[in-house]
Amino acid sequence: MVVRRKNPYRPLEKALGYGFRRRINLEAALTHRSFRFENADVSVDNQRLEFLGDAVLGLLTAAYVYRQHEDRDEGVLTSFRSQTTSGRALARYARAIDLGSFLKIGAGEDQSGGRERASTLADALEAVIGAAFVDGGMRACEKIFKRVFVPRLEALSGDVWAHNPKGKLQEYSQRRWKCGPTYRVLKREGPAHATVFRVEVRIGDGTRAAARGQSKQEAETRAASKLLEHLADV
């Protein structure tokens, strides 16, 4: 009698709209580098698959918005793609399918909230797409894109700076003072695996704003958004 091993990833595969032929591909996509560092018998993590998934997702998104928005120019299409593939958007999609609960992460990373960290979730979702490409080619990735991404693409904004406050502030600053905003790290807090950055942004007239983030990029983005909100109220 053959006993079939229960598939612990079946709920995730259902949410993705794709069943992996080789479970090892999905397992690799769900393995965070912190788990590999803490387990000597684990030789791979999801970083290479993340690289592949990023490229595949970019192509799928570009093709979709190109077909769906025949009357839009390159700038708007680029904005649509950025809104879909930004770290913030990817983390939102990942949470919608409960991706965090399936991740293999190190104990320290888990205790510091890594399972729900936006950057970790975004990277893992890209890795899953990369794993699907390895497992079943572009057709497999298209199934995931259709199930996870397409239902949420109706909310895309035609604003070319939507979800890009740093770009919007850069454009405003260049137009007003012929120079870009300056960013400065004010403080780093917490352990190396869970550092929190406090960053300040300043524009030509001396107006400034500061914000915190789990990465320098995230802190800069939040600071730029905060400053733009201030400018809108002036």
Order of alpha helices (4+ residues) and beta strands (2+ residues): alpha-alpha-alpha-alpha-alpha-alpha-alpha-alpha-alpha-beta-beta-beta-alpha
